[in-house]
Amino acid sequence: MLGSPVQHSLSPVLHRAAYRALGLTGWQYTAIECAEPQLAGVLAERADWAGFSCTMPLKRAVLRLAGSASAEAVAIGAGNTLLPVPGGWCAENTDWRGIRDALAERGVRPRRVILLGAGGTAQAALAALPVDCEVTALVREPARASELQATADRLGRQLRVGRLGDPMAADLVLSTLPPGVADPLADEVDAPAVLDVVYAGWPTPLARAAAARGATVISGAAVLLHQAAGQVELMTERAAPVEAMRAALRAARPDCGC
């Protein structure tokens, strides 16, 4: 796993649990501190590895560095996975699968969505949501949502952009905001389902307020689980042992909400 910082990540817990369950005794998963200037060198030194998970601040950089990319990664405008291919690396994105599968396992199929934030995770969310749903992104500065709008254009979907603080009545409120940023909005959400990509300090104030109103609440840990399952499948070419991975995640972080 590459990124900065990475020492707090639960991805090693998930991938190592998958390898154990699959009987891949020779496989290892290591967190490597890596900022964008170091990325090319780190990859060159490990050209024989089976792949890399990539987190912030590398998700857009991997598209620039990789020799090829999946259609999903190109459409989203970011990658979270690098796979070895002849002559270099291919960028993939499983973040959208993480969001899609976290919603699906709780039976959430929205028609109207309020999306909080405009970063890489918000871009992945656009790819994960049903194509027939209406999406409104609420951001601090609408003028800075150009990359999110570009993703919407590449996906061929309509996107409305508003400001944080606008009404949040929808079938689903999906927060991609960093920890603490959505806290002041907790009492303003009016939706039967809420997904907050934060999983540290769970439940977040946003999740707690939604649960108190009887909403279906989904933790970012479920997104983390399912995006990691996608990476395991890409790297091992085996079906991911999702429940073994979920058990390991719960053991490592009993309060993660997964």
N, C-alpha and C positions, 0 to 999 in steps of 0.2 A: 504494500500500500504506500502510495506517494502523496505527499501534501505537507502543509505546514500551518498550524501544528497538527501532529497525528498521534501523540502519545495518549490522548484521552479517548481515542477511537475504540469502538466495540467491534469493528470489522474483523480484527484477528480472532475474536471469540467465535464469530459466525463462520468464517472460512475454515478455521481449524476443526470446528465441530463437524462441518460438512465432510472434510477429508477423513476424519475418524469414522463417520457413519458409512462412507463409501469404501472404506478399507484401503485408502490411499496412504499407506504408512510412510512412504518416502516424500510426501508433499509437505512443504512448509509455507507459512504465510508470515511475512515480516513487515512491520511498519517502519518506513524510512522517511526521515525528515528531509523534505525536498521542496525548495521554492522554485519558481519558474526559471531563474538563471541556471540552476543546476540540472534541470530536467534532461536535457540532451545528453549530458555526461553520464548521468545515472543510468539511462537506458543503454547507452553504448557499452557500459561496463557489465550489463546484465542481458546481453542480447539472446542468451539461451534460456531465459526464464519463460514460464508458461503464460505469463501475463501480469498486468498491474491493475490494481484499483487506484483511481486518482480522485482526490478530493481537492477542496479549496487550497491554494488559489490556482489550481492547474486545469480546471475543467474546460476553459476556453483555449488554453495554451496547447492542449493535446491535439486539438483539431489543426492547429497551425503546424505542429511538428510531425504528425502522423502522415505517412505516405498515402493512406486511404482511410475512408470512414464509412460507416454504415449510413443508410438513408435516414435512419432515426437521428443519429448524431448530427448529421448535416442539417436536417430540418430544425432540430432543437437549437443548434448553434453551440453545443457543448458536449463534451464526452466525460465519462467517468471510468472508462475501461480502455486498456491498451492490450491488444493481442498480437503475438508475433506472426508475421506473414513474410513470404520471401522478399528479402531486400529491405525489411523495415518493420513498421508497426501499423496496425489498423485501429482506429478509434471507434469505440462503441459507446452506447449510452444505455444503462439499465435503470437510471433514476425514474424514467417514465413508467417502466414496468413495476417498479416498487410502489409508486402511487396508484397505478391502475389496480394492482393485485390487492393492495391494502384496502381500497374501497370495495372491491369485488367480494372479498371474504366477509365483509360486514353487510353485504347486500345494498350498498349505496350506489344508485345510478341516477345522478342529478340531471335536471333539465335547466336549472339556473344556478350559476356558480359565482360566488364572490371570491376572487383570488387576491390574497394580500401579498404584495411584494412583486418585484419585476426582475429578480436575479435569475441565476441558472436553474434553480429548483422550480421557480415559476415557469420558466421556459419548458422544462420537462413536464410540468403539470398540464400545460396546454396539449401536449402530445398524448397524455394519459387519459384525458377527459373524453366522454362520448362526443362524437363529431356533431351531434345534433343539439348539444346544450349551449345555452347562452352564457358567455363568460364576461365578467366585468372585473378588471384588475384595479385595485385601489393602491395607490403609491403616494409617497411623500411629494414627489415632483413629477407630474405627468410628462413633462418634457424629457425626462430621463428614462422613459420607458421604450425607447426606440428599438432596443434589441429584442424586447418582448414582442413588440409589434412586428418586427421582422420575422420572428418565429411564427407568429400567427399567420402572416402572409405566406410563408413557405408551406405551412400546414393547410392553407386554404380555408381558414376559419375566421369568423368575425370576432373582434375583440373591442370592447369598450374600455376606456381608461378613465378613472376618476381619482379622487384624492382620498387618502386615509381620513376617516371621519365622516365620509358619505354614508348614507343608510346601508345596512348590511342585511337586507332581507333576501333570502335565497334558499334553495334546497340544500346547498352545501357551502360552508365557508371553509376555504382551504388556505391556511396561513403558511407561507414560506418565509416569514420574517425571522430574523435572528432572535435568540433568547432574550426575553424581556421587552422587545419592541411592541409585541401585540398585547402586553398586559393591560395597558390603559384602555384597550378596546373591548375588554372581556364582557362588560355589561351592555354593550351595544349590539351584540350579535343576535340575530333573529333567524335561526335556521335549525331544521331538524337533524342536521348532521354537521359535524365540525372535524376537520383534520388539521392538526397542528404538527408540523414537521419537527418541532423541538421534542426531545425525549428526556433530556437531563432535567431533573427537578420536576418530574411528572407526578401528579397532573399540573400543568401550567395553569395560571389564573384563567386563561381563555378556556381551557378544557374543563376546569372545575365549574366555571359559570355555566357552560353549555350543558354539562351533566346535570347540574342542579335544575335546569329547565327541562330535563328529560330527553335531551338530544343524544343521538348516537355519536360517540366521541372516539376518534381514532388517533393513536399516538404515532409520532414520527418513528418510534421503534419498529412499528409494523412496516413502514416504508423502507427503513434500513434493512430489515429482514428480507423483504422481497427483492430489493435491488441487489442484495448480496447473493440471493439464490440465482438471479439471472447471471451474475458474474461467474458463479460456480459452474453453471451449465456451459457457459461460453469457454471457460478455461479447461474444464475436465471432459467436456462432451458427454457428461452423464447427467441424468435427472437429479436436481438438487433435493437433498433430504430436508425439506422445509421444517418438519416438526422437530427433528433432532437439532436443527439450528435454532428454532424458537426456544426449545428447552434450555439450550446453552445460554441464550440471551437472557432468559428469565433467571437462570442461576446466577449469572454475573451481575444483573441489574434487576432485582425483584420488583422495583418500583417503576419500571420503564413503561408499563401500560400495554405491553404486547401480548 
